[in-house]
């Protein structure tokens, strides 16, 4: 049986990293390389076709979300 797993919303991610100066770079790396364990057992699949510039832009957008 497959179970659907959903990660955090963009606003939750922005809130967690709001005061972290290294967050844009770290999140860009997680977008490209994937991640597991940051938000429990939810897996963030890697996006290897996303360029460095695209990953930085995506991370910046996620971090710009208003507080929930």
N, CA, C and O atoms as a Maestro MAE file, in Angstrom:
{
 s_m_m2io_version
 :::
 2.0.0
}

f_m_ct {
 s_m_title
 :::
 protein
 m_atom[272] {
  # First column is atom index #
  i_m_mmod_type
  r_m_x_coord
  r_m_y_coord
  r_m_z_coord
  i_m_residue_number
  s_m_chain_name
  s_m_pdb_residue_name
  s_m_pdb_atom_name
  i_m_atomic_number
  :::
  1 25 0.843 -1.180 0.000 1 A "UNK " " N  " 7
  2 3 0.000 0.000 0.000 1 A "UNK " " CA " 6
  3 2 0.894 1.251 0.000 1 A "UNK " " C  " 6
  4 15 1.823 1.354 0.800 1 A "UNK " " O  " 8
  5 25 0.613 2.169 -0.877 2 A "UNK " " N  " 7
  6 3 1.358 3.422 -0.933 2 A "UNK " " CA " 6
  7 2 0.707 4.446 -0.015 2 A "UNK " " C  " 6
  8 15 -0.516 4.577 0.040 2 A "UNK " " O  " 8
  9 25 1.558 5.163 0.698 3 A "UNK " " N  " 7
  10 3 1.064 6.237 1.562 3 A "UNK " " CA " 6
  11 2 1.538 7.562 0.995 3 A "UNK " " C  " 6
  12 15 2.707 7.714 0.641 3 A "UNK " " O  " 8
  13 25 0.646 8.498 0.913 4 A "UNK " " N  " 7
  14 3 1.003 9.820 0.433 4 A "UNK " " CA " 6
  15 2 1.691 10.578 1.556 4 A "UNK " " C  " 6
  16 15 1.202 10.621 2.686 4 A "UNK " " O  " 8
  17 25 2.828 11.171 1.231 5 A "UNK " " N  " 7
  18 3 3.557 11.973 2.217 5 A "UNK " " CA " 6
  19 2 3.727 13.373 1.649 5 A "UNK " " C  " 6
  20 15 4.118 13.549 0.495 5 A "UNK " " O  " 8
  21 25 3.433 14.344 2.461 6 A "UNK " " N  " 7
  22 3 3.522 15.728 2.032 6 A "UNK " " CA " 6
  23 2 4.438 16.470 2.992 6 A "UNK " " C  " 6
  24 15 4.326 16.334 4.210 6 A "UNK " " O  " 8
  25 25 5.336 17.248 2.429 7 A "UNK " " N  " 7
  26 3 6.259 18.027 3.253 7 A "UNK " " CA " 6
  27 2 5.622 19.317 3.722 7 A "UNK " " C  " 6
  28 15 4.422 19.526 3.544 7 A "UNK " " O  " 8
  29 25 6.417 20.175 4.316 8 A "UNK " " N  " 7
  30 3 5.905 21.436 4.847 8 A "UNK " " CA " 6
  31 2 5.550 22.412 3.723 8 A "UNK " " C  " 6
  32 15 6.024 22.284 2.594 8 A "UNK " " O  " 8
  33 25 4.709 23.383 4.058 9 A "UNK " " N  " 7
  34 3 4.380 24.436 3.115 9 A "UNK " " CA " 6
  35 2 5.543 25.420 2.995 9 A "UNK " " C  " 6
  36 15 6.428 25.468 3.849 9 A "UNK " " O  " 8
  37 25 5.519 26.193 1.927 10 A "UNK " " N  " 7
  38 3 6.593 27.159 1.707 10 A "UNK " " CA " 6
  39 2 6.691 28.171 2.845 10 A "UNK " " C  " 6
  40 15 7.791 28.559 3.238 10 A "UNK " " O  " 8
  41 25 5.546 28.600 3.375 11 A "UNK " " N  " 7
  42 3 5.557 29.566 4.487 11 A "UNK " " CA " 6
  43 2 6.216 28.960 5.726 11 A "UNK " " C  " 6
  44 15 6.912 29.663 6.459 11 A "UNK " " O  " 8
  45 25 6.006 27.675 5.967 12 A "UNK " " N  " 7
  46 3 6.645 27.016 7.110 12 A "UNK " " CA " 6
  47 2 8.152 26.959 6.931 12 A "UNK " " C  " 6
  48 15 8.902 27.166 7.885 12 A "UNK " " O  " 8
  49 25 8.594 26.682 5.727 13 A "UNK " " N  " 7
  50 3 10.028 26.643 5.455 13 A "UNK " " CA " 6
  51 2 10.631 28.021 5.664 13 A "UNK " " C  " 6
  52 15 11.677 28.164 6.297 13 A "UNK " " O  " 8
  53 25 9.956 29.043 5.121 14 A "UNK " " N  " 7
  54 3 10.443 30.421 5.277 14 A "UNK " " CA " 6
  55 2 10.531 30.802 6.744 14 A "UNK " " C  " 6
  56 15 11.493 31.448 7.158 14 A "UNK " " O  " 8
  57 25 9.547 30.415 7.531 15 A "UNK " " N  " 7
  58 3 9.539 30.750 8.956 15 A "UNK " " CA " 6
  59 2 10.704 30.085 9.689 15 A "UNK " " C  " 6
  60 15 11.355 30.716 10.522 15 A "UNK " " O  " 8
  61 25 10.962 28.833 9.387 16 A "UNK " " N  " 7
  62 3 12.035 28.106 10.061 16 A "UNK " " CA " 6
  63 2 13.402 28.741 9.793 16 A "UNK " " C  " 6
  64 15 14.246 28.804 10.687 16 A "UNK " " O  " 8
  65 25 13.616 29.206 8.571 17 A "UNK " " N  " 7
  66 3 14.932 29.702 8.172 17 A "UNK " " CA " 6
  67 2 15.023 31.226 8.088 17 A "UNK " " C  " 6
  68 15 16.016 31.758 7.591 17 A "UNK " " O  " 8
  69 25 14.008 31.922 8.564 18 A "UNK " " N  " 7
  70 3 13.914 33.372 8.408 18 A "UNK " " CA " 6
  71 2 15.162 34.124 8.881 18 A "UNK " " C  " 6
  72 15 15.580 35.077 8.223 18 A "UNK " " O  " 8
  73 25 15.748 33.736 9.967 19 A "UNK " " N  " 7
  74 3 16.900 34.451 10.529 19 A "UNK " " CA " 6
  75 2 18.225 33.734 10.295 19 A "UNK " " C  " 6
  76 15 19.197 33.978 11.009 19 A "UNK " " O  " 8
  77 25 18.267 32.872 9.322 20 A "UNK " " N  " 7
  78 3 19.462 32.091 9.020 20 A "UNK " " CA " 6
  79 2 20.108 32.636 7.750 20 A "UNK " " C  " 6
  80 15 19.589 32.433 6.652 20 A "UNK " " O  " 8
  81 25 21.224 33.318 7.894 21 A "UNK " " N  " 7
  82 3 21.891 33.943 6.746 21 A "UNK " " CA " 6
  83 2 22.383 32.919 5.724 21 A "UNK " " C  " 6
  84 15 22.524 33.243 4.544 21 A "UNK " " O  " 8
  85 25 22.642 31.702 6.160 22 A "UNK " " N  " 7
  86 3 23.135 30.662 5.249 22 A "UNK " " CA " 6
  87 2 22.003 29.898 4.567 22 A "UNK " " C  " 6
  88 15 22.260 29.035 3.728 22 A "UNK " " O  " 8
  89 25 20.774 30.199 4.910 23 A "UNK " " N  " 7
  90 3 19.635 29.438 4.401 23 A "UNK " " CA " 6
  91 2 19.503 29.437 2.875 23 A "UNK " " C  " 6
  92 15 19.240 28.378 2.305 23 A "UNK " " O  " 8
  93 25 19.671 30.567 2.190 24 A "UNK " " N  " 7
  94 3 19.490 30.516 0.723 24 A "UNK " " CA " 6
  95 2 20.415 29.504 0.048 24 A "UNK " " C  " 6
  96 15 19.980 28.743 -0.817 24 A "UNK " " O  " 8
  97 25 21.652 29.496 0.431 25 A "UNK " " N  " 7
  98 3 22.609 28.567 -0.153 25 A "UNK " " CA " 6
  99 2 22.292 27.122 0.242 25 A "UNK " " C  " 6
  100 15 22.337 26.219 -0.593 25 A "UNK " " O  " 8
  101 25 21.975 26.916 1.506 26 A "UNK " " N  " 7
  102 3 21.666 25.570 1.991 26 A "UNK " " CA " 6
  103 2 20.417 25.016 1.319 26 A "UNK " " C  " 6
  104 15 20.395 23.856 0.907 26 A "UNK " " O  " 8
  105 25 19.373 25.841 1.206 27 A "UNK " " N  " 7
  106 3 18.142 25.375 0.569 27 A "UNK " " CA " 6
  107 2 18.351 25.109 -0.920 27 A "UNK " " C  " 6
  108 15 17.785 24.161 -1.465 27 A "UNK " " O  " 8
  109 25 19.153 25.930 -1.576 28 A "UNK " " N  " 7
  110 3 19.463 25.681 -2.989 28 A "UNK " " CA " 6
  111 2 20.136 24.319 -3.140 28 A "UNK " " C  " 6
  112 15 19.852 23.578 -4.081 28 A "UNK " " O  " 8
  113 25 21.019 24.000 -2.215 29 A "UNK " " N  " 7
  114 3 21.676 22.690 -2.240 29 A "UNK " " CA " 6
  115 2 20.699 21.552 -2.018 29 A "UNK " " C  " 6
  116 15 20.827 20.491 -2.629 29 A "UNK " " O  " 8
  117 25 19.715 21.769 -1.140 30 A "UNK " " N  " 7
  118 3 18.706 20.729 -0.888 30 A "UNK " " CA " 6
  119 2 17.789 20.562 -2.087 30 A "UNK " " C  " 6
  120 15 17.328 19.456 -2.366 30 A "UNK " " O  " 8
  121 25 17.521 21.640 -2.794 31 A "UNK " " N  " 7
  122 3 16.691 21.539 -3.994 31 A "UNK " " CA " 6
  123 2 17.405 20.668 -5.025 31 A "UNK " " C  " 6
  124 15 16.795 19.779 -5.620 31 A "UNK " " O  " 8
  125 25 18.670 20.920 -5.232 32 A "UNK " " N  " 7
  126 3 19.418 20.156 -6.232 32 A "UNK " " CA " 6
  127 2 19.772 18.749 -5.771 32 A "UNK " " C  " 6
  128 15 19.689 17.802 -6.552 32 A "UNK " " O  " 8
  129 25 20.162 18.607 -4.521 33 A "UNK " " N  " 7
  130 3 20.661 17.318 -4.048 33 A "UNK " " CA " 6
  131 2 19.672 16.466 -3.299 33 A "UNK " " C  " 6
  132 15 19.945 15.298 -3.023 33 A "UNK " " O  " 8
  133 25 18.516 17.032 -2.960 34 A "UNK " " N  " 7
  134 3 17.529 16.293 -2.188 34 A "UNK " " CA " 6
  135 2 17.844 16.338 -0.705 34 A "UNK " " C  " 6
  136 15 18.897 16.823 -0.290 34 A "UNK " " O  " 8
  137 25 16.923 15.829 0.078 35 A "UNK " " N  " 7
  138 3 17.076 15.866 1.532 35 A "UNK " " CA " 6
  139 2 16.110 14.875 2.162 35 A "UNK " " C  " 6
  140 15 15.062 14.559 1.599 35 A "UNK " " O  " 8
  141 25 16.481 14.397 3.330 36 A "UNK " " N  " 7
  142 3 15.581 13.562 4.115 36 A "UNK " " CA " 6
  143 2 15.884 13.802 5.584 36 A "UNK " " C  " 6
  144 15 17.046 13.943 5.968 36 A "UNK " " O  " 8
  145 25 14.852 13.848 6.402 37 A "UNK " " N  " 7
  146 3 15.041 13.980 7.835 37 A "UNK " " CA " 6
  147 2 14.898 15.386 8.389 37 A "UNK " " C  " 6
  148 15 14.775 15.553 9.602 37 A "UNK " " O  " 8
  149 25 14.911 16.392 7.545 38 A "UNK " " N  " 7
  150 3 14.793 17.760 8.031 38 A "UNK " " CA " 6
  151 2 13.412 18.030 8.603 38 A "UNK " " C  " 6
  152 15 13.275 18.766 9.580 38 A "UNK " " O  " 8
  153 25 12.396 17.443 8.005 39 A "UNK " " N  " 7
  154 3 11.003 17.633 8.421 39 A "UNK " " CA " 6
  155 2 10.388 16.278 8.769 39 A "UNK " " C  " 6
  156 15 9.273 15.978 8.342 39 A "UNK " " O  " 8
  157 25 11.086 15.479 9.522 40 A "UNK " " N  " 7
  158 3 10.594 14.147 9.847 40 A "UNK " " CA " 6
  159 2 11.046 13.163 8.784 40 A "UNK " " C  " 6
  160 15 12.164 13.249 8.278 40 A "UNK " " O  " 8
  161 25 10.177 12.236 8.454 41 A "UNK " " N  " 7
  162 3 10.539 11.179 7.506 41 A "UNK " " CA " 6
  163 2 10.176 11.522 6.068 41 A "UNK " " C  " 6
  164 15 10.204 10.653 5.196 41 A "UNK " " O  " 8
  165 25 9.842 12.763 5.819 42 A "UNK " " N  " 7
  166 3 9.471 13.195 4.472 42 A "UNK " " CA " 6
  167 2 10.723 13.341 3.615 42 A "UNK " " C  " 6
  168 15 11.721 13.912 4.055 42 A "UNK " " O  " 8
  169 25 10.666 12.830 2.408 43 A "UNK " " N  " 7
  170 3 11.802 12.881 1.484 43 A "UNK " " CA " 6
  171 2 11.603 14.027 0.500 43 A "UNK " " C  " 6
  172 15 10.536 14.175 -0.096 43 A "UNK " " O  " 8
  173 25 12.642 14.830 0.341 44 A "UNK " " N  " 7
  174 3 12.674 15.856 -0.704 44 A "UNK " " CA " 6
  175 2 13.517 15.274 -1.826 44 A "UNK " " C  " 6
  176 15 14.736 15.175 -1.690 44 A "UNK " " O  " 8
  177 25 12.881 14.879 -2.952 45 A "UNK " " N  " 7
  178 3 13.665 14.304 -4.036 45 A "UNK " " CA " 6
  179 2 14.615 15.325 -4.652 45 A "UNK " " C  " 6
  180 15 14.318 16.519 -4.688 45 A "UNK " " O  " 8
  181 25 15.738 14.856 -5.126 46 A "UNK " " N  " 7
  182 3 16.691 15.781 -5.748 46 A "UNK " " CA " 6
  183 2 16.174 16.217 -7.105 46 A "UNK " " C  " 6
  184 15 15.452 15.489 -7.787 46 A "UNK " " O  " 8
  185 25 16.559 17.405 -7.467 47 A "UNK " " N  " 7
  186 3 16.180 17.991 -8.751 47 A "UNK " " CA " 6
  187 2 17.466 18.292 -9.514 47 A "UNK " " C  " 6
  188 15 17.887 19.444 -9.615 47 A "UNK " " O  " 8
  189 25 18.070 17.262 -10.038 48 A "UNK " " N  " 7
  190 3 19.402 17.380 -10.641 48 A "UNK " " CA " 6
  191 2 19.413 18.197 -11.929 48 A "UNK " " C  " 6
  192 15 20.480 18.635 -12.360 48 A "UNK " " O  " 8
  193 25 18.272 18.412 -12.546 49 A "UNK " " N  " 7
  194 3 18.231 19.218 -13.768 49 A "UNK " " CA " 6
  195 2 18.107 20.715 -13.488 49 A "UNK " " C  " 6
  196 15 18.201 21.531 -14.405 49 A "UNK " " O  " 8
  197 25 17.900 21.066 -12.240 50 A "UNK " " N  " 7
  198 3 17.809 22.477 -11.860 50 A "UNK " " CA " 6
  199 2 19.226 23.038 -11.769 50 A "UNK " " C  " 6
  200 15 20.083 22.473 -11.089 50 A "UNK " " O  " 8
  201 25 19.463 24.139 -12.449 51 A "UNK " " N  " 7
  202 3 20.799 24.745 -12.431 51 A "UNK " " CA " 6
  203 2 21.053 25.447 -11.098 51 A "UNK " " C  " 6
  204 15 20.129 25.649 -10.310 51 A "UNK " " O  " 8
  205 25 22.305 25.815 -10.852 52 A "UNK " " N  " 7
  206 3 22.639 26.555 -9.632 52 A "UNK " " CA " 6
  207 2 21.831 27.849 -9.544 52 A "UNK " " C  " 6
  208 15 21.282 28.175 -8.491 52 A "UNK " " O  " 8
  209 25 21.761 28.577 -10.650 53 A "UNK " " N  " 7
  210 3 21.010 29.844 -10.660 53 A "UNK " " CA " 6
  211 2 19.529 29.617 -10.382 53 A "UNK " " C  " 6
  212 15 18.919 30.371 -9.625 53 A "UNK " " O  " 8
  213 25 18.952 28.596 -10.982 54 A "UNK " " N  " 7
  214 3 17.535 28.292 -10.753 54 A "UNK " " CA " 6
  215 2 17.288 27.885 -9.304 54 A "UNK " " C  " 6
  216 15 16.304 28.304 -8.695 54 A "UNK " " O  " 8
  217 25 18.181 27.068 -8.757 55 A "UNK " " N  " 7
  218 3 18.033 26.627 -7.367 55 A "UNK " " CA " 6
  219 2 18.109 27.813 -6.411 55 A "UNK " " C  " 6
  220 15 17.346 27.883 -5.448 55 A "UNK " " O  " 8
  221 25 19.021 28.743 -6.669 56 A "UNK " " N  " 7
  222 3 19.123 29.940 -5.828 56 A "UNK " " CA " 6
  223 2 17.870 30.798 -5.945 56 A "UNK " " C  " 6
  224 15 17.389 31.337 -4.949 56 A "UNK " " O  " 8
  225 25 17.344 30.925 -7.156 57 A "UNK " " N  " 7
  226 3 16.116 31.705 -7.352 57 A "UNK " " CA " 6
  227 2 14.935 31.050 -6.639 57 A "UNK " " C  " 6
  228 15 14.141 31.735 -5.995 57 A "UNK " " O  " 8
  229 25 14.817 29.731 -6.752 58 A "UNK " " N  " 7
  230 3 13.739 29.015 -6.071 58 A "UNK " " CA " 6
  231 2 13.856 29.148 -4.553 58 A "UNK " " C  " 6
  232 15 12.862 29.392 -3.869 58 A "UNK " " O  " 8
  233 25 15.066 28.987 -4.035 59 A "UNK " " N  " 7
  234 3 15.277 29.119 -2.592 59 A "UNK " " CA " 6
  235 2 14.917 30.526 -2.134 59 A "UNK " " C  " 6
  236 15 14.278 30.694 -1.095 59 A "UNK " " O  " 8
  237 25 15.319 31.536 -2.896 60 A "UNK " " N  " 7
  238 3 14.985 32.909 -2.547 60 A "UNK " " CA " 6
  239 2 13.496 33.147 -2.527 60 A "UNK " " C  " 6
  240 15 12.983 33.840 -1.649 60 A "UNK " " O  " 8
  241 25 12.792 32.573 -3.500 61 A "UNK " " N  " 7
  242 3 11.335 32.720 -3.545 61 A "UNK " " CA " 6
  243 2 10.683 32.057 -2.334 61 A "UNK " " C  " 6
  244 15 9.812 32.645 -1.692 61 A "UNK " " O  " 8
  245 25 11.104 30.835 -2.026 62 A "UNK " " N  " 7
  246 3 10.539 30.134 -0.861 62 A "UNK " " CA " 6
  247 2 10.771 30.946 0.405 62 A "UNK " " C  " 6
  248 15 9.863 31.102 1.221 62 A "UNK " " O  " 8
  249 25 11.963 31.453 0.566 63 A "UNK " " N  " 7
  250 3 12.297 32.218 1.778 63 A "UNK " " CA " 6
  251 2 11.604 33.580 1.840 63 A "UNK " " C  " 6
  252 15 11.562 34.198 2.905 63 A "UNK " " O  " 8
  253 25 11.065 34.054 0.729 64 A "UNK " " N  " 7
  254 3 10.377 35.345 0.706 64 A "UNK " " CA " 6
  255 2 8.909 35.244 1.103 64 A "UNK " " C  " 6
  256 15 8.217 36.259 1.172 64 A "UNK " " O  " 8
  257 25 8.431 34.043 1.361 65 A "UNK " " N  " 7
  258 3 7.013 33.862 1.693 65 A "UNK " " CA " 6
  259 2 6.692 34.525 3.026 65 A "UNK " " C  " 6
  260 15 7.504 34.486 3.951 65 A "UNK " " O  " 8
  261 25 5.518 35.133 3.130 66 A "UNK " " N  " 7
  262 3 5.121 35.797 4.384 66 A "UNK " " CA " 6
  263 2 4.897 34.793 5.499 66 A "UNK " " C  " 6
  264 15 4.718 33.600 5.249 66 A "UNK " " O  " 8
  265 25 4.906 35.266 6.690 67 A "UNK " " N  " 7
  266 3 4.671 34.425 7.852 67 A "UNK " " CA " 6
  267 2 3.252 33.854 7.782 67 A "UNK " " C  " 6
  268 15 2.324 34.534 7.343 67 A "UNK " " O  " 8
  269 25 3.090 32.600 8.216 68 A "UNK " " N  " 7
  270 3 1.766 31.981 8.175 68 A "UNK " " CA " 6
  271 2 0.810 32.620 9.173 68 A "UNK " " C  " 6
  272 15 -0.349 32.213 9.265 68 A "UNK " " O  " 8
  :::
 }
 m_bond[271] {
  # First column is bond index #
  i_m_from
  i_m_to
  i_m_order
  :::
  1 1 2 1
  2 2 3 1
  3 3 4 2
  4 3 5 1
  5 5 6 1
  6 6 7 1
  7 7 8 2
  8 7 9 1
  9 9 10 1
  10 10 11 1
  11 11 12 2
  12 11 13 1
  13 13 14 1
  14 14 15 1
  15 15 16 2
  16 15 17 1
  17 17 18 1
  18 18 19 1
  19 19 20 2
  20 19 21 1
  21 21 22 1
  22 22 23 1
  23 23 24 2
  24 23 25 1
  25 25 26 1
  26 26 27 1
  27 27 28 2
  28 27 29 1
  29 29 30 1
  30 30 31 1
  31 31 32 2
  32 31 33 1
  33 33 34 1
  34 34 35 1
  35 35 36 2
  36 35 37 1
  37 37 38 1
  38 38 39 1
  39 39 40 2
  40 39 41 1
  41 41 42 1
  42 42 43 1
  43 43 44 2
  44 43 45 1
  45 45 46 1
  46 46 47 1
  47 47 48 2
  48 47 49 1
  49 49 50 1
  50 50 51 1
  51 51 52 2
  52 51 53 1
  53 53 54 1
  54 54 55 1
  55 55 56 2
  56 55 57 1
  57 57 58 1
  58 58 59 1
  59 59 60 2
  60 59 61 1
  61 61 62 1
  62 62 63 1
  63 63 64 2
  64 63 65 1
  65 65 66 1
  66 66 67 1
  67 67 68 2
  68 67 69 1
  69 69 70 1
  70 70 71 1
  71 71 72 2
  72 71 73 1
  73 73 74 1
  74 74 75 1
  75 75 76 2
  76 75 77 1
  77 77 78 1
  78 78 79 1
  79 79 80 2
  80 79 81 1
  81 81 82 1
  82 82 83 1
  83 83 84 2
  84 83 85 1
  85 85 86 1
  86 86 87 1
  87 87 88 2
  88 87 89 1
  89 89 90 1
  90 90 91 1
  91 91 92 2
  92 91 93 1
  93 93 94 1
  94 94 95 1
  95 95 96 2
  96 95 97 1
  97 97 98 1
  98 98 99 1
  99 99 100 2
  100 99 101 1
  101 101 102 1
  102 102 103 1
  103 103 104 2
  104 103 105 1
  105 105 106 1
  106 106 107 1
  107 107 108 2
  108 107 109 1
  109 109 110 1
  110 110 111 1
  111 111 112 2
  112 111 113 1
  113 113 114 1
  114 114 115 1
  115 115 116 2
  116 115 117 1
  117 117 118 1
  118 118 119 1
  119 119 120 2
  120 119 121 1
  121 121 122 1
  122 122 123 1
  123 123 124 2
  124 123 125 1
  125 125 126 1
  126 126 127 1
  127 127 128 2
  128 127 129 1
  129 129 130 1
  130 130 131 1
  131 131 132 2
  132 131 133 1
  133 133 134 1
  134 134 135 1
  135 135 136 2
  136 135 137 1
  137 137 138 1
  138 138 139 1
  139 139 140 2
  140 139 141 1
  141 141 142 1
  142 142 143 1
  143 143 144 2
  144 143 145 1
  145 145 146 1
  146 146 147 1
  147 147 148 2
  148 147 149 1
  149 149 150 1
  150 150 151 1
  151 151 152 2
  152 151 153 1
  153 153 154 1
  154 154 155 1
  155 155 156 2
  156 155 157 1
  157 157 158 1
  158 158 159 1
  159 159 160 2
  160 159 161 1
  161 161 162 1
  162 162 163 1
  163 163 164 2
  164 163 165 1
  165 165 166 1
  166 166 167 1
  167 167 168 2
  168 167 169 1
  169 169 170 1
  170 170 171 1
  171 171 172 2
  172 171 173 1
  173 173 174 1
  174 174 175 1
  175 175 176 2
  176 175 177 1
  177 177 178 1
  178 178 179 1
  179 179 180 2
  180 179 181 1
  181 181 182 1
  182 182 183 1
  183 183 184 2
  184 183 185 1
  185 185 186 1
  186 186 187 1
  187 187 188 2
  188 187 189 1
  189 189 190 1
  190 190 191 1
  191 191 192 2
  192 191 193 1
  193 193 194 1
  194 194 195 1
  195 195 196 2
  196 195 197 1
  197 197 198 1
  198 198 199 1
  199 199 200 2
  200 199 201 1
  201 201 202 1
  202 202 203 1
  203 203 204 2
  204 203 205 1
  205 205 206 1
  206 206 207 1
  207 207 208 2
  208 207 209 1
  209 209 210 1
  210 210 211 1
  211 211 212 2
  212 211 213 1
  213 213 214 1
  214 214 215 1
  215 215 216 2
  216 215 217 1
  217 217 218 1
  218 218 219 1
  219 219 220 2
  220 219 221 1
  221 221 222 1
  222 222 223 1
  223 223 224 2
  224 223 225 1
  225 225 226 1
  226 226 227 1
  227 227 228 2
  228 227 229 1
  229 229 230 1
  230 230 231 1
  231 231 232 2
  232 231 233 1
  233 233 234 1
  234 234 235 1
  235 235 236 2
  236 235 237 1
  237 237 238 1
  238 238 239 1
  239 239 240 2
  240 239 241 1
  241 241 242 1
  242 242 243 1
  243 243 244 2
  244 243 245 1
  245 245 246 1
  246 246 247 1
  247 247 248 2
  248 247 249 1
  249 249 250 1
  250 250 251 1
  251 251 252 2
  252 251 253 1
  253 253 254 1
  254 254 255 1
  255 255 256 2
  256 255 257 1
  257 257 258 1
  258 258 259 1
  259 259 260 2
  260 259 261 1
  261 261 262 1
  262 262 263 1
  263 263 264 2
  264 263 265 1
  265 265 266 1
  266 266 267 1
  267 267 268 2
  268 267 269 1
  269 269 270 1
  270 270 271 1
  271 271 272 2
  :::
 }
}
